[in-house]
Amino acid sequence: MSDLQKPQFGTYIKLFLAIAVWGGSFIATKIALQEISPVSVVWLRFLIGIIILGTLVFSRRDYQIYRARDILELAWLGFLGISLHQWLQSSGLVTSEASTTAWLVSTTPIFMALLGWLFFKEKLTLTVISGICLATVGVLFVVTKGRFSSILSGNFGAPGDLLIILSAPNWALFSVMSRPILEKYSPLKVTFFVLLFGWLFTSIQFFTLRSWQEIHLLSITGWGSILFLGVFCSALAYIFYNEGVKTFTSTQVGIFLYLEPVIATVIAALLLSESFGWASAIGAGFIVLGVWLVNRQTTQSNSP
């Protein structure tokens, strides 16, 4: 394997690990939300994340931002990808049904592919479109367990459902807009400042609502969920994801999000004794095939 291929393969692994961790974040967030409010969950998890990343950034003395415009860009990304996105998802998870996950995961990569085509002139070949469609069908299999009629009968007028749906294009926009700043600075530095600004924006709501008064309600299980969200989902996963955004096309990165419901289903089966039936297995196969098609086609298109 050449030196060019090794870091790319390593980035694939990191991107997969980020999505795997985020697959478990839905369950951890659900557990924490049983004890404290959404804003407290977001505030605590990203406080842990910025402490970890801040230690790394300052130990390496990699904290210089060269232009005021870059600071504004990082602040905007922090608002989009942290305070707004996490508020949408955490608040939505309080009331939304599991079937809405299909809409979240199956629409985000589509928005990413379209935004990548619009802003970065990335190609949308027939193979790429086919891969997206296959993965979308796979997601629907996994989430509905083969009962596609449940999508039509779902109550998508509920506030939580609408918040989950809105988080999809928001995350796509955040991912695409992150690429220019990632071309100037390291993923570690970008991730730290994005998390820092996002946490500061969330702090306004946290202190306005006096949400610190409910932290004592967290049990050992609740704190375990918060630590998982902070250490793995906030610090490590965001770094790995940003490395993927910097290295691959928007379509390649977006298609990996289709793996999230599969991983979430497996974790739920292990921790909550939920079944992983034939529909989930078929859906997983469609998702893996879709991911392979998109990445195979995009890699061939970008090769010299």
Beta strands, then each sheet from edge to edge (+ up, - down):
end
